[in-house]
Amino acid sequence: MSQNNAVSEAKIAEMKLLALFNLASMQEGLKVHHSAGDAAVAAAQRLHAKGLVTQADGGYLTDLGVEAAEHLQAALTILES
């Protein structure tokens, strides 16, 4: 796999976090505690900087975050079948 096509560990951590959101209820958010590990904390901060979640420690999905999570979770469902 070429360097351009490689998925970094940072992106994987972001995808793991997005996959945790319950898209059936926009009333549910996530709180990433420091005990979750450095990778999860950093992923939440990057998702916030990208405008996908409302808080640096998780919070709720923004409109863009909902769209990203929907696409990610659909892809994961396809890959599982």
Residue, then its C-alpha position, 0 to 999 in steps of 0.5 A: m500500500s502506498q503512503n498516500n493510501a495508508v490510513s494513519e493510526a490517528k485517522i483510525a482513532e477518529m473513525k473509532l470515535l465517530a463509530l461510537f455515536n448513536l445516530a438514532s438519537m441526537q440527544e446522546g453525546l460522548k464524553v472522552h475522559h483522559s482515562a480513555g487513553d491518549a489516542a482517544v483524547a487526541a482524536a476527540q480534539r482533532l474531530h472538534a478542530k475539524g468541526l465534527v463534534t461540539q466539544a474538544d472532549g466529544g460532546y455532540l455531533t455537528d451537522l457535518g459530524v452527523e454526515a461523516a458518522e452516517h457515511l462511516q457507519a454505513a461503510l462499516t455495515i457494508l464491510e461486515s456483511 
